[in-house]
Amino acid sequence: MGIEKWDARFAAGDHGPADPAALVVEGSQRLSPGRALHLALGAGRNAAYLASQGWSVVAVDGSVEALRLTKARASVLLMNLERDRLPFDDETFDLVCIIHFLHRPLFAEAQRVTRRGGVIVASIETTRSKMNRAYTIEPGELRSIFGGWEILIDREDETARVAAKKRY
Ligand SMILES: C[S@@+](CC[C@H](N)C(=O)[O-])C[C@H]1O[C@@H](n2cnc3c(N)ncnc32)[C@H](O)[C@@H]1O
């Protein structure tokens, strides 16, 4: 399938900010640790945090280097999130994280792989920020993506942050 998979337990590095995103901390604490999917992992700060809290983490990124840098005890998957459908069954994960990565069709995929009662946490810069507009969403857009979901957290300034629970 053109997807390369390996276990990241060997990987280590001191790059990238160590602290997890506050939204990931807050959102994950509303659930008992289970199966988490982190899309666009980056240097691994959130995956490392979740693993330390007892979550079983699958981390996805398009960069081999990003995946190698993670210290998390996570399964990692190298794939192009702008091209490929997520290779997971419907309702596989208790928690899905999308932090500072925007590819709009990915939200529907994230919603598909979240189990009922599970949570998606998403944090994306808005057009109010100084970020390149290609990577920003309109004010109010992020919460609108979760119509029909229970909104647990909804904060928006230059960044939109939403935690939403899939209804039973
Ligand atoms: C801003 S960083 C994410 C930061 C991370 N979520 C965090 O909170 O620390 C964006 C990540 O998206 C990944 N990325 C960019 N384009 C991608 C694509 N098409 N498919 C998969 N990953 C991609 C980059 O490799 C990078 O690790």
The ligand as an SDF file (V2000), in Angstrom:
LIG
                    3D

 27 29  0  0  0  0  0  0  0  0999 V2000
    3.4860   21.9770   12.5910 C   0  0  0  0  0  0  0  0  0  0  0  0
    3.9920   20.3150   12.5450 S   0  0  0  0  0  0  0  0  0  0  0  0
    2.8970   19.4930   13.6560 C   0  0  0  0  0  0  0  0  0  0  0  0
    3.1980   19.7560   15.0960 C   0  0  0  0  0  0  0  0  0  0  0  0
    2.6400   18.7330   16.0470 C   0  0  0  0  0  0  0  0  0  0  0  0
    1.2820   18.3270   15.7360 N   0  0  0  0  0  0  0  0  0  0  0  0
    2.7190   19.2770   17.4650 C   0  0  0  0  0  0  0  0  0  0  0  0
    1.6980   19.6510   18.0250 O   0  0  0  0  0  0  0  0  0  0  0  0
    3.8280   19.3200   18.0000 O   0  0  0  0  0  0  0  0  0  0  0  0
    3.3090   19.7370   11.0400 C   0  0  0  0  0  0  0  0  0  0  0  0
    3.6470   18.2840   10.7500 C   0  0  0  0  0  0  0  0  0  0  0  0
    2.8860   17.8760    9.6370 O   0  0  0  0  0  0  0  0  0  0  0  0
    3.6850   17.0110    8.8520 C   0  0  0  0  0  0  0  0  0  0  0  0
    3.1620   17.0260    7.4950 N   0  0  0  0  0  0  0  0  0  0  0  0
    3.1560   18.0650    6.6160 C   0  0  0  0  0  0  0  0  0  0  0  0
    2.5500   17.6980    5.4770 N   0  0  0  0  0  0  0  0  0  0  0  0
    2.1740   16.3940    5.6430 C   0  0  0  0  0  0  0  0  0  0  0  0
    1.5090   15.4610    4.8130 C   0  0  0  0  0  0  0  0  0  0  0  0
    1.0930   15.7780    3.5910 N   0  0  0  0  0  0  0  0  0  0  0  0
    1.2980   14.2110    5.2850 N   0  0  0  0  0  0  0  0  0  0  0  0
    1.7160   13.8830    6.5380 C   0  0  0  0  0  0  0  0  0  0  0  0
    2.3380   14.7270    7.3670 N   0  0  0  0  0  0  0  0  0  0  0  0
    2.5670   15.9640    6.9220 C   0  0  0  0  0  0  0  0  0  0  0  0
    5.0910   17.5760    8.9790 C   0  0  0  0  0  0  0  0  0  0  0  0
    6.0660   16.5890    8.7130 O   0  0  0  0  0  0  0  0  0  0  0  0
    5.1080   18.0530   10.4310 C   0  0  0  0  0  0  0  0  0  0  0  0
    5.6370   17.0600   11.2750 O   0  0  0  0  0  0  0  0  0  0  0  0
  1  2  1  0
  2  3  1  0
  2 10  1  0
  3  4  1  0
  4  5  1  0
  5  6  1  0
  5  7  1  0
  7  8  2  0
  7  9  1  0
 10 11  1  0
 11 12  1  0
 11 26  1  0
 12 13  1  0
 13 14  1  0
 13 24  1  0
 14 15  1  0
 14 23  1  0
 15 16  2  0
 16 17  1  0
 17 18  1  0
 17 23  2  0
 18 19  1  0
 18 20  2  0
 20 21  1  0
 21 22  2  0
 22 23  1  0
 24 25  1  0
 24 26  1  0
 26 27  1  0
M  CHG  2   2   1   9  -1
M  END
$$$$
